[in-house]
């Protein structure tokens, strides 16, 4: 056998020529790399057959072939959710282009993951705000954001968000109940849910304070003095509650919810100087919180500074027209001023608010409020001068009647 020596450069050219021949033969045999549409079809076939591994592979190839396709990334994310690969799915939802028609669907699905298995509701709430900037009419985003603000007792932001949603016509039905109870939000699972959220964010002031407030208010509502043994248990629990709240106030001295709780307790106990001490710790954000104007009004009234008290009470009602607690205090002030017509009007509104409060508290949930109760709430809002809420409620009532 004879060996022919081929110079190195020639060998390279020969190999290149052979590769080109192979490639030419390959294409000549009809091979064409699958297009995005073909990968999509293969994905659909595999998904229909419930062959999830193949479907995922095809979705990945589809996404690589058409990186601008929101649908490809959306379908891949959905498969990852089925396989419980939630963070990978979240990453995939985040890659859906804003310009694609699937972006809002991807954002909504991602928000559900954040509030669900990923247990990152604060990030989910942020994504709700991002989505609402693009589409203020997104009911899903409004509902989740309003729910989060209510459950974490961000009352001023809650009121503002509900009113923005009403303005856009995208308010969830339960938002009217949240607005009515803005001062006294109570959820049976409030402490439990915030504890779950705290587990994924142990340094969260928001969740830690919400847990304490919900636990404390549940305890206050359960106290009974009829049973001596139960009363003693309640007293011990109250002592523990006071210690917890004082500890949190030391840890978070300017937290709005803790300060509001501390001031309210001092008001109820007639401890004006201590109430002033805590009111002075409030940040500038409290200027938009109707409760702090009520507290300020109470302090002025306790000092017989009638004019300043009245100004503060009226500012509180201006910020939150449905506020019956301030109306009760303003009625007492008007009684001293002998403004008897206004006293009667204020007391009638307070009575109606108390009746509504008892009715709403007896309902199984905030989403299924009977129409007759919504009518009463609309009438109450109108008589409080809250024309935005009254008009929106009446519009919703008409829609529900037609549906």
TORKOL-4160 file (C-alpha; in steps of 0.2 Angstrom, whole numbers, padded with zeros to 4 digits, m for minus):
403
<pt num="1" X="0000" Y="0000" Z="0000"/>
<pt num="2" X="0007" Y="0017" Z="m0005"/>
<pt num="3" X="0004" Y="0033" Z="0006"/>
<pt num="4" X="0003" Y="0049" Z="m0002"/>
<pt num="5" X="0009" Y="0064" Z="0008"/>
<pt num="6" X="m0003" Y="0078" Z="0007"/>
<pt num="7" X="0003" Y="0095" Z="0014"/>
<pt num="8" X="m0006" Y="0102" Z="0029"/>
<pt num="9" X="m0015" Y="0116" Z="0020"/>
<pt num="10" X="m0021" Y="0105" Z="0007"/>
<pt num="11" X="m0028" Y="0093" Z="0020"/>
<pt num="12" X="m0038" Y="0107" Z="0027"/>
<pt num="13" X="m0045" Y="0112" Z="0010"/>
<pt num="14" X="m0049" Y="0094" Z="0007"/>
<pt num="15" X="m0059" Y="0092" Z="0023"/>
<pt num="16" X="m0068" Y="0108" Z="0020"/>
<pt num="17" X="m0073" Y="0102" Z="0003"/>
<pt num="18" X="m0079" Y="0086" Z="0010"/>
<pt num="19" X="m0089" Y="0095" Z="0024"/>
<pt num="20" X="m0097" Y="0106" Z="0011"/>
<pt num="21" X="m0102" Y="0091" Z="0000"/>
<pt num="22" X="m0110" Y="0083" Z="0016"/>
<pt num="23" X="m0120" Y="0099" Z="0019"/>
<pt num="24" X="m0125" Y="0100" Z="0001"/>
<pt num="25" X="m0130" Y="0082" Z="0002"/>
<pt num="26" X="m0140" Y="0086" Z="0018"/>
<pt num="27" X="m0150" Y="0100" Z="0011"/>
<pt num="28" X="m0151" Y="0091" Z="m0006"/>
<pt num="29" X="m0160" Y="0077" Z="0004"/>
<pt num="30" X="m0173" Y="0090" Z="0009"/>
<pt num="31" X="m0167" Y="0094" Z="0027"/>
<pt num="32" X="m0173" Y="0111" Z="0034"/>
<pt num="33" X="m0171" Y="0116" Z="0052"/>
<pt num="34" X="m0189" Y="0117" Z="0060"/>
<pt num="35" X="m0197" Y="0135" Z="0059"/>
<pt num="36" X="m0205" Y="0143" Z="0074"/>
<pt num="37" X="m0222" Y="0138" Z="0068"/>
<pt num="38" X="m0216" Y="0120" Z="0066"/>
<pt num="39" X="m0209" Y="0120" Z="0084"/>
<pt num="40" X="m0226" Y="0127" Z="0090"/>
<pt num="41" X="m0235" Y="0113" Z="0081"/>
<pt num="42" X="m0224" Y="0100" Z="0089"/>
<pt num="43" X="m0227" Y="0108" Z="0106"/>
<pt num="44" X="m0246" Y="0108" Z="0103"/>
<pt num="45" X="m0245" Y="0089" Z="0098"/>
<pt num="46" X="m0235" Y="0084" Z="0113"/>
<pt num="47" X="m0245" Y="0095" Z="0125"/>
<pt num="48" X="m0261" Y="0087" Z="0118"/>
<pt num="49" X="m0253" Y="0069" Z="0121"/>
<pt num="50" X="m0248" Y="0076" Z="0139"/>
<pt num="51" X="m0230" Y="0072" Z="0135"/>
<pt num="52" X="m0224" Y="0086" Z="0145"/>
<pt num="53" X="m0205" Y="0083" Z="0143"/>
<pt num="54" X="m0206" Y="0083" Z="0124"/>
<pt num="55" X="m0218" Y="0098" Z="0125"/>
<pt num="56" X="m0206" Y="0108" Z="0136"/>
<pt num="57" X="m0192" Y="0104" Z="0124"/>
<pt num="58" X="m0202" Y="0110" Z="0109"/>
<pt num="59" X="m0207" Y="0125" Z="0118"/>
<pt num="60" X="m0189" Y="0129" Z="0122"/>
<pt num="61" X="m0184" Y="0127" Z="0104"/>
<pt num="62" X="m0199" Y="0137" Z="0099"/>
<pt num="63" X="m0194" Y="0151" Z="0111"/>
<pt num="64" X="m0176" Y="0151" Z="0104"/>
<pt num="65" X="m0181" Y="0151" Z="0086"/>
<pt num="66" X="m0193" Y="0166" Z="0089"/>
<pt num="67" X="m0186" Y="0176" Z="0104"/>
<pt num="68" X="m0198" Y="0190" Z="0100"/>
<pt num="69" X="m0213" Y="0178" Z="0103"/>
<pt num="70" X="m0222" Y="0181" Z="0119"/>
<pt num="71" X="m0233" Y="0166" Z="0116"/>
<pt num="72" X="m0218" Y="0154" Z="0115"/>
<pt num="73" X="m0211" Y="0160" Z="0132"/>
<pt num="74" X="m0229" Y="0160" Z="0140"/>
<pt num="75" X="m0232" Y="0142" Z="0135"/>
<pt num="76" X="m0215" Y="0137" Z="0141"/>
<pt num="77" X="m0218" Y="0145" Z="0158"/>
<pt num="78" X="m0235" Y="0136" Z="0159"/>
<pt num="79" X="m0226" Y="0119" Z="0157"/>
<pt num="80" X="m0214" Y="0124" Z="0170"/>
<pt num="81" X="m0228" Y="0128" Z="0182"/>
<pt num="82" X="m0235" Y="0111" Z="0179"/>
<pt num="83" X="m0218" Y="0103" Z="0184"/>
<pt num="84" X="m0218" Y="0114" Z="0199"/>
<pt num="85" X="m0203" Y="0123" Z="0194"/>
<pt num="86" X="m0210" Y="0140" Z="0200"/>
<pt num="87" X="m0195" Y="0151" Z="0200"/>
<pt num="88" X="m0190" Y="0145" Z="0182"/>
<pt num="89" X="m0208" Y="0149" Z="0177"/>
<pt num="90" X="m0207" Y="0166" Z="0185"/>
<pt num="91" X="m0191" Y="0170" Z="0175"/>
<pt num="92" X="m0199" Y="0164" Z="0159"/>
<pt num="93" X="m0214" Y="0175" Z="0162"/>
<pt num="94" X="m0202" Y="0190" Z="0165"/>
<pt num="95" X="m0195" Y="0187" Z="0148"/>
<pt num="96" X="m0211" Y="0189" Z="0138"/>
<pt num="97" X="m0208" Y="0206" Z="0129"/>
<pt num="98" X="m0219" Y="0221" Z="0135"/>
<pt num="99" X="m0223" Y="0224" Z="0116"/>
<pt num="100" X="m0231" Y="0207" Z="0114"/>
<pt num="101" X="m0249" Y="0203" Z="0116"/>
<pt num="102" X="m0245" Y="0190" Z="0129"/>
<pt num="103" X="m0237" Y="0202" Z="0141"/>
<pt num="104" X="m0252" Y="0206" Z="0152"/>
<pt num="105" X="m0256" Y="0187" Z="0153"/>
<pt num="106" X="m0238" Y="0183" Z="0158"/>
<pt num="107" X="m0238" Y="0197" Z="0171"/>
<pt num="108" X="m0255" Y="0191" Z="0179"/>
<pt num="109" X="m0249" Y="0173" Z="0180"/>
<pt num="110" X="m0232" Y="0179" Z="0188"/>
<pt num="111" X="m0242" Y="0189" Z="0201"/>
<pt num="112" X="m0252" Y="0173" Z="0205"/>
<pt num="113" X="m0235" Y="0164" Z="0208"/>
<pt num="114" X="m0229" Y="0178" Z="0219"/>
<pt num="115" X="m0244" Y="0177" Z="0230"/>
<pt num="116" X="m0245" Y="0158" Z="0229"/>
<pt num="117" X="m0231" Y="0145" Z="0229"/>
<pt num="118" X="m0217" Y="0158" Z="0228"/>
<pt num="119" X="m0223" Y="0166" Z="0244"/>
<pt num="120" X="m0217" Y="0184" Z="0239"/>
<pt num="121" X="m0232" Y="0195" Z="0240"/>
<pt num="122" X="m0223" Y="0211" Z="0241"/>
<pt num="123" X="m0215" Y="0208" Z="0225"/>
<pt num="124" X="m0232" Y="0202" Z="0218"/>
<pt num="125" X="m0239" Y="0219" Z="0224"/>
<pt num="126" X="m0225" Y="0228" Z="0215"/>
<pt num="127" X="m0229" Y="0219" Z="0199"/>
<pt num="128" X="m0247" Y="0224" Z="0201"/>
<pt num="129" X="m0242" Y="0242" Z="0201"/>
<pt num="130" X="m0231" Y="0239" Z="0185"/>
<pt num="131" X="m0246" Y="0231" Z="0177"/>
<pt num="132" X="m0258" Y="0244" Z="0182"/>
<pt num="133" X="m0247" Y="0258" Z="0175"/>
<pt num="134" X="m0249" Y="0249" Z="0158"/>
<pt num="135" X="m0267" Y="0244" Z="0160"/>
<pt num="136" X="m0276" Y="0253" Z="0174"/>
<pt num="137" X="m0292" Y="0243" Z="0170"/>
<pt num="138" X="m0284" Y="0226" Z="0175"/>
<pt num="139" X="m0296" Y="0219" Z="0188"/>
<pt num="140" X="m0284" Y="0205" Z="0193"/>
<pt num="141" X="m0270" Y="0217" Z="0197"/>
<pt num="142" X="m0282" Y="0229" Z="0207"/>
<pt num="143" X="m0290" Y="0215" Z="0216"/>
<pt num="144" X="m0273" Y="0207" Z="0222"/>
<pt num="145" X="m0265" Y="0224" Z="0226"/>
<pt num="146" X="m0280" Y="0230" Z="0236"/>
<pt num="147" X="m0281" Y="0213" Z="0245"/>
<pt num="148" X="m0262" Y="0215" Z="0250"/>
<pt num="149" X="m0264" Y="0233" Z="0256"/>
<pt num="150" X="m0279" Y="0228" Z="0267"/>
<pt num="151" X="m0271" Y="0212" Z="0274"/>
<pt num="152" X="m0255" Y="0222" Z="0278"/>
<pt num="153" X="m0265" Y="0236" Z="0286"/>
<pt num="154" X="m0258" Y="0249" Z="0274"/>
<pt num="155" X="m0274" Y="0259" Z="0277"/>
<pt num="156" X="m0270" Y="0276" Z="0268"/>
<pt num="157" X="m0263" Y="0268" Z="0253"/>
<pt num="158" X="m0278" Y="0256" Z="0253"/>
<pt num="159" X="m0290" Y="0271" Z="0253"/>
<pt num="160" X="m0280" Y="0279" Z="0239"/>
<pt num="161" X="m0279" Y="0263" Z="0228"/>
<pt num="162" X="m0298" Y="0259" Z="0230"/>
<pt num="163" X="m0302" Y="0277" Z="0225"/>
<pt num="164" X="m0290" Y="0276" Z="0210"/>
<pt num="165" X="m0298" Y="0259" Z="0205"/>
<pt num="166" X="m0316" Y="0267" Z="0207"/>
<pt num="167" X="m0310" Y="0281" Z="0195"/>
<pt num="168" X="m0305" Y="0269" Z="0182"/>
<pt num="169" X="m0320" Y="0258" Z="0185"/>
<pt num="170" X="m0310" Y="0243" Z="0189"/>
<pt num="171" X="m0313" Y="0241" Z="0208"/>
<pt num="172" X="m0317" Y="0224" Z="0214"/>
<pt num="173" X="m0333" Y="0222" Z="0223"/>
<pt num="174" X="m0326" Y="0219" Z="0240"/>
<pt num="175" X="m0316" Y="0236" Z="0240"/>
<pt num="176" X="m0332" Y="0245" Z="0246"/>
<pt num="177" X="m0332" Y="0234" Z="0261"/>
<pt num="178" X="m0313" Y="0237" Z="0264"/>
<pt num="179" X="m0316" Y="0256" Z="0262"/>
<pt num="180" X="m0330" Y="0256" Z="0274"/>
<pt num="181" X="m0320" Y="0247" Z="0287"/>
<pt num="182" X="m0304" Y="0256" Z="0283"/>
<pt num="183" X="m0302" Y="0260" Z="0302"/>
<pt num="184" X="m0306" Y="0243" Z="0309"/>
<pt num="185" X="m0300" Y="0230" Z="0296"/>
<pt num="186" X="m0302" Y="0213" Z="0303"/>
<pt num="187" X="m0298" Y="0196" Z="0295"/>
<pt num="188" X="m0300" Y="0179" Z="0303"/>
<pt num="189" X="m0284" Y="0174" Z="0294"/>
<pt num="190" X="m0275" Y="0190" Z="0295"/>
<pt num="191" X="m0261" Y="0185" Z="0308"/>
<pt num="192" X="m0259" Y="0168" Z="0300"/>
<pt num="193" X="m0257" Y="0174" Z="0283"/>
<pt num="194" X="m0244" Y="0188" Z="0288"/>
<pt num="195" X="m0235" Y="0175" Z="0298"/>
<pt num="196" X="m0234" Y="0164" Z="0282"/>
<pt num="197" X="m0227" Y="0179" Z="0272"/>
<pt num="198" X="m0215" Y="0184" Z="0286"/>
<pt num="199" X="m0207" Y="0166" Z="0284"/>
<pt num="200" X="m0201" Y="0171" Z="0267"/>
<pt num="201" X="m0195" Y="0189" Z="0273"/>
<pt num="202" X="m0190" Y="0188" Z="0291"/>
<pt num="203" X="m0185" Y="0206" Z="0292"/>
<pt num="204" X="m0201" Y="0213" Z="0286"/>
<pt num="205" X="m0208" Y="0227" Z="0298"/>
<pt num="206" X="m0224" Y="0227" Z="0288"/>
<pt num="207" X="m0228" Y="0209" Z="0291"/>
<pt num="208" X="m0222" Y="0209" Z="0309"/>
<pt num="209" X="m0233" Y="0224" Z="0314"/>
<pt num="210" X="m0248" Y="0217" Z="0305"/>
<pt num="211" X="m0247" Y="0201" Z="0315"/>
<pt num="212" X="m0246" Y="0210" Z="0331"/>
<pt num="213" X="m0261" Y="0221" Z="0327"/>
<pt num="214" X="m0272" Y="0207" Z="0321"/>
<pt num="215" X="m0267" Y="0196" Z="0336"/>
<pt num="216" X="m0271" Y="0211" Z="0348"/>
<pt num="217" X="m0288" Y="0216" Z="0340"/>
<pt num="218" X="m0293" Y="0197" Z="0340"/>
<pt num="219" X="m0289" Y="0196" Z="0358"/>
<pt num="220" X="m0298" Y="0213" Z="0363"/>
<pt num="221" X="m0314" Y="0206" Z="0354"/>
<pt num="222" X="m0313" Y="0190" Z="0364"/>
<pt num="223" X="m0312" Y="0197" Z="0381"/>
<pt num="224" X="m0326" Y="0192" Z="0392"/>
<pt num="225" X="m0329" Y="0196" Z="0410"/>
<pt num="226" X="m0344" Y="0185" Z="0414"/>
<pt num="227" X="m0332" Y="0170" Z="0417"/>
<pt num="228" X="m0320" Y="0173" Z="0431"/>
<pt num="229" X="m0308" Y="0160" Z="0425"/>
<pt num="230" X="m0309" Y="0167" Z="0407"/>
<pt num="231" X="m0307" Y="0184" Z="0413"/>
<pt num="232" X="m0291" Y="0180" Z="0422"/>
<pt num="233" X="m0284" Y="0172" Z="0406"/>
<pt num="234" X="m0289" Y="0187" Z="0397"/>
<pt num="235" X="m0280" Y="0198" Z="0409"/>
<pt num="236" X="m0264" Y="0188" Z="0407"/>
<pt num="237" X="m0265" Y="0188" Z="0388"/>
<pt num="238" X="m0268" Y="0207" Z="0389"/>
<pt num="239" X="m0252" Y="0209" Z="0399"/>
<pt num="240" X="m0242" Y="0199" Z="0387"/>
<pt num="241" X="m0250" Y="0210" Z="0373"/>
<pt num="242" X="m0245" Y="0226" Z="0381"/>
<pt num="243" X="m0227" Y="0220" Z="0382"/>
<pt num="244" X="m0227" Y="0214" Z="0364"/>
<pt num="245" X="m0234" Y="0231" Z="0358"/>
<pt num="246" X="m0222" Y="0241" Z="0368"/>
<pt num="247" X="m0207" Y="0231" Z="0362"/>
<pt num="248" X="m0212" Y="0234" Z="0344"/>
<pt num="249" X="m0214" Y="0252" Z="0347"/>
<pt num="250" X="m0196" Y="0253" Z="0353"/>
<pt num="251" X="m0191" Y="0243" Z="0338"/>
<pt num="252" X="m0201" Y="0253" Z="0326"/>
<pt num="253" X="m0204" Y="0270" Z="0334"/>
<pt num="254" X="m0211" Y="0279" Z="0319"/>
<pt num="255" X="m0222" Y="0265" Z="0312"/>
<pt num="256" X="m0239" Y="0272" Z="0308"/>
<pt num="257" X="m0250" Y="0257" Z="0313"/>
<pt num="258" X="m0241" Y="0255" Z="0330"/>
<pt num="259" X="m0242" Y="0274" Z="0334"/>
<pt num="260" X="m0261" Y="0274" Z="0329"/>
<pt num="261" X="m0264" Y="0259" Z="0341"/>
<pt num="262" X="m0254" Y="0267" Z="0355"/>
<pt num="263" X="m0263" Y="0284" Z="0353"/>
<pt num="264" X="m0280" Y="0276" Z="0352"/>
<pt num="265" X="m0276" Y="0266" Z="0368"/>
<pt num="266" X="m0271" Y="0282" Z="0377"/>
<pt num="267" X="m0286" Y="0291" Z="0371"/>
<pt num="268" X="m0298" Y="0278" Z="0378"/>
<pt num="269" X="m0288" Y="0279" Z="0394"/>
<pt num="270" X="m0289" Y="0298" Z="0395"/>
<pt num="271" X="m0270" Y="0299" Z="0395"/>
<pt num="272" X="m0268" Y="0315" Z="0385"/>
<pt num="273" X="m0250" Y="0318" Z="0388"/>
<pt num="274" X="m0245" Y="0301" Z="0382"/>
<pt num="275" X="m0256" Y="0303" Z="0367"/>
<pt num="276" X="m0247" Y="0319" Z="0363"/>
<pt num="277" X="m0230" Y="0310" Z="0365"/>
<pt num="278" X="m0234" Y="0297" Z="0352"/>
<pt num="279" X="m0243" Y="0309" Z="0340"/>
<pt num="280" X="m0227" Y="0319" Z="0340"/>
<pt num="281" X="m0218" Y="0304" Z="0333"/>
<pt num="282" X="m0229" Y="0302" Z="0318"/>
<pt num="283" X="m0220" Y="0305" Z="0301"/>
<pt num="284" X="m0226" Y="0317" Z="0287"/>
<pt num="285" X="m0235" Y="0302" Z="0279"/>
<pt num="286" X="m0248" Y="0304" Z="0294"/>
<pt num="287" X="m0254" Y="0320" Z="0287"/>
<pt num="288" X="m0264" Y="0310" Z="0274"/>
<pt num="289" X="m0270" Y="0298" Z="0287"/>
<pt num="290" X="m0287" Y="0304" Z="0293"/>
<pt num="291" X="m0285" Y="0294" Z="0310"/>
<pt num="292" X="m0271" Y="0306" Z="0315"/>
<pt num="293" X="m0282" Y="0321" Z="0312"/>
<pt num="294" X="m0295" Y="0313" Z="0323"/>
<pt num="295" X="m0282" Y="0310" Z="0336"/>
<pt num="296" X="m0276" Y="0329" Z="0335"/>
<pt num="297" X="m0294" Y="0334" Z="0336"/>
<pt num="298" X="m0297" Y="0324" Z="0352"/>
<pt num="299" X="m0281" Y="0332" Z="0360"/>
<pt num="300" X="m0287" Y="0350" Z="0356"/>
<pt num="301" X="m0305" Y="0345" Z="0362"/>
<pt num="302" X="m0298" Y="0339" Z="0378"/>
<pt num="303" X="m0289" Y="0355" Z="0380"/>
<pt num="304" X="m0305" Y="0365" Z="0376"/>
<pt num="305" X="m0297" Y="0371" Z="0360"/>
<pt num="306" X="m0314" Y="0370" Z="0351"/>
<pt num="307" X="m0309" Y="0379" Z="0335"/>
<pt num="308" X="m0294" Y="0369" Z="0332"/>
<pt num="309" X="m0303" Y="0353" Z="0337"/>
<pt num="310" X="m0316" Y="0356" Z="0324"/>
<pt num="311" X="m0304" Y="0360" Z="0311"/>
<pt num="312" X="m0295" Y="0344" Z="0314"/>
<pt num="313" X="m0311" Y="0333" Z="0314"/>
<pt num="314" X="m0317" Y="0341" Z="0298"/>
<pt num="315" X="m0300" Y="0338" Z="0290"/>
<pt num="316" X="m0301" Y="0319" Z="0295"/>
<pt num="317" X="m0319" Y="0318" Z="0287"/>
<pt num="318" X="m0312" Y="0327" Z="0271"/>
<pt num="319" X="m0299" Y="0314" Z="0270"/>
<pt num="320" X="m0311" Y="0299" Z="0273"/>
<pt num="321" X="m0329" Y="0304" Z="0271"/>
<pt num="322" X="m0335" Y="0287" Z="0277"/>
<pt num="323" X="m0327" Y="0289" Z="0294"/>
<pt num="324" X="m0340" Y="0287" Z="0307"/>
<pt num="325" X="m0329" Y="0288" Z="0322"/>
<pt num="326" X="m0324" Y="0306" Z="0319"/>
<pt num="327" X="m0342" Y="0310" Z="0316"/>
<pt num="328" X="m0346" Y="0304" Z="0333"/>
<pt num="329" X="m0332" Y="0315" Z="0341"/>
<pt num="330" X="m0338" Y="0330" Z="0330"/>
<pt num="331" X="m0356" Y="0328" Z="0336"/>
<pt num="332" X="m0350" Y="0329" Z="0354"/>
<pt num="333" X="m0340" Y="0345" Z="0350"/>
<pt num="334" X="m0355" Y="0352" Z="0341"/>
<pt num="335" X="m0366" Y="0348" Z="0356"/>
<pt num="336" X="m0355" Y="0360" Z="0366"/>
<pt num="337" X="m0356" Y="0373" Z="0353"/>
<pt num="338" X="m0375" Y="0371" Z="0353"/>
<pt num="339" X="m0375" Y="0367" Z="0334"/>
<pt num="340" X="m0390" Y="0356" Z="0337"/>
<pt num="341" X="m0396" Y="0354" Z="0319"/>
<pt num="342" X="m0378" Y="0347" Z="0314"/>
<pt num="343" X="m0378" Y="0336" Z="0330"/>
<pt num="344" X="m0394" Y="0327" Z="0325"/>
<pt num="345" X="m0387" Y="0325" Z="0307"/>
<pt num="346" X="m0371" Y="0318" Z="0313"/>
<pt num="347" X="m0378" Y="0306" Z="0325"/>
<pt num="348" X="m0390" Y="0300" Z="0313"/>
<pt num="349" X="m0376" Y="0296" Z="0301"/>
<pt num="350" X="m0366" Y="0287" Z="0315"/>
<pt num="351" X="m0382" Y="0277" Z="0319"/>
<pt num="352" X="m0383" Y="0271" Z="0301"/>
<pt num="353" X="m0365" Y="0267" Z="0301"/>
<pt num="354" X="m0366" Y="0256" Z="0316"/>
<pt num="355" X="m0381" Y="0247" Z="0308"/>
<pt num="356" X="m0371" Y="0244" Z="0292"/>
<pt num="357" X="m0356" Y="0239" Z="0302"/>
<pt num="358" X="m0366" Y="0225" Z="0311"/>
<pt num="359" X="m0374" Y="0220" Z="0295"/>
<pt num="360" X="m0358" Y="0219" Z="0285"/>
<pt num="361" X="m0349" Y="0210" Z="0299"/>
<pt num="362" X="m0362" Y="0196" Z="0299"/>
<pt num="363" X="m0360" Y="0192" Z="0281"/>
<pt num="364" X="m0349" Y="0177" Z="0276"/>
<pt num="365" X="m0337" Y="0187" Z="0265"/>
<pt num="366" X="m0334" Y="0204" Z="0258"/>
<pt num="367" X="m0337" Y="0198" Z="0240"/>
<pt num="368" X="m0355" Y="0193" Z="0240"/>
<pt num="369" X="m0363" Y="0208" Z="0248"/>
<pt num="370" X="m0382" Y="0208" Z="0244"/>
<pt num="371" X="m0389" Y="0222" Z="0233"/>
<pt num="372" X="m0400" Y="0229" Z="0247"/>
<pt num="373" X="m0385" Y="0231" Z="0258"/>
<pt num="374" X="m0375" Y="0239" Z="0244"/>
<pt num="375" X="m0390" Y="0251" Z="0241"/>
<pt num="376" X="m0389" Y="0256" Z="0260"/>
<pt num="377" X="m0370" Y="0258" Z="0258"/>
<pt num="378" X="m0373" Y="0270" Z="0243"/>
<pt num="379" X="m0386" Y="0280" Z="0252"/>
<pt num="380" X="m0374" Y="0282" Z="0267"/>
<pt num="381" X="m0359" Y="0287" Z="0256"/>
<pt num="382" X="m0370" Y="0300" Z="0247"/>
<pt num="383" X="m0376" Y="0307" Z="0264"/>
<pt num="384" X="m0358" Y="0308" Z="0270"/>
<pt num="385" X="m0354" Y="0318" Z="0254"/>
<pt num="386" X="m0344" Y="0304" Z="0247"/>
<pt num="387" X="m0351" Y="0307" Z="0229"/>
<pt num="388" X="m0338" Y="0296" Z="0221"/>
<pt num="389" X="m0342" Y="0281" Z="0231"/>
<pt num="390" X="m0361" Y="0284" Z="0230"/>
<pt num="391" X="m0361" Y="0286" Z="0211"/>
<pt num="392" X="m0349" Y="0271" Z="0208"/>
<pt num="393" X="m0359" Y="0259" Z="0220"/>
<pt num="394" X="m0375" Y="0264" Z="0211"/>
<pt num="395" X="m0367" Y="0261" Z="0194"/>
<pt num="396" X="m0362" Y="0244" Z="0200"/>
<pt num="397" X="m0379" Y="0240" Z="0207"/>
<pt num="398" X="m0387" Y="0243" Z="0190"/>
<pt num="399" X="m0374" Y="0232" Z="0181"/>
<pt num="400" X="m0377" Y="0218" Z="0194"/>
<pt num="401" X="m0396" Y="0219" Z="0191"/>
<pt num="402" X="m0393" Y="0218" Z="0172"/>
<pt num="403" X="m0381" Y="0203" Z="0174"/>
